[in-house]
Amino acid sequence: MHFSALVAIGWLYVTLLMSLAQPTILAGIATLLFYGLLPVAILLYIFTAPARRRRRREREAARDTPENPDREKP
C-alpha cells in the first residue's frame, strides 16, 4: 500500500470522527464531505497523475508493438 493511501485513510478517519462530533446531522455530513471526501479525492487525483500517465504510455507502447515481430506484414 502506498504512503499516500495510508495518509488518505488516516485523514478520512479523523474527518469521520469530526463529523460524528458535530451537533447536527447536516453539519456532520457537510464536515465529512467538505473536510474529508472532497479534498482527499482532489489530492489523490493530482498525486496519482504521473502513475496514470505512465500506465497510459505503457498501454500505447504495448499496442504499437507487433505481436510477432518475425512475421511480415501483409
N, C-alpha and C positions, 0 to 999 in steps of 0.2 A: 504494500500500500504506500502511495506517495505521501510525502510530508504535507503537501498542500491539502490532501484529503483528510488527514488527521486534524489539521488546523480547522478545516471547514466543519468537521464533525464536532469538534470541541466548541467552536463558536455557535453552532446551531443548538448545542446542549445548553449553553449559557443563555442564549436568547429564549429558548423554550422555558427555562426556569424564570427568566424575567417576565415572560408573558403570563405564566401561571400566577405570578405575584401581583398582577395588575388588578385594580379594583373592579373593572367591568370586563365582560366577555369581549366587547368591541375593542377596548383598549388592548386586551391580550392578543387578539387577532392582529390588530394593527402593529403591535410591537413585534410579533413573530414575523409578520410579512415584511415590514419596512426596516427592521434592525437585523433580521436573520436571513430569511429566504432570498429576498431580492439582492442584497449586497453579496451574499455568497454566490449566487448564480452568476452575477456580473463578473466577479473576480475569478471564478473558476473558468468562465468562458474566455476571459482575457489571458489567463495564465496557461490555459491548455491550447492556445492558438498555435504555438510552434509545433506541438505534437500532432495536431490535426493537419497542419501544413506538410509535415514530414510524411505522415501516412498517405496523404493525397499524392505527393510526389512519388512515393514508392508504388502506389497502385498504378499511376500513369506509366511509370517506368516498366512495371511488370506487364502492363497491357501492350506497350510498344515493342517489347522484346518478342521475337518469334518463339513459338512453342518448340520447334525442331530446327535449329539453325543449319543443319546439314542438308535439309530438304530445300530444293529450289522452288521459287515462287512460280505459280502457273502463269 
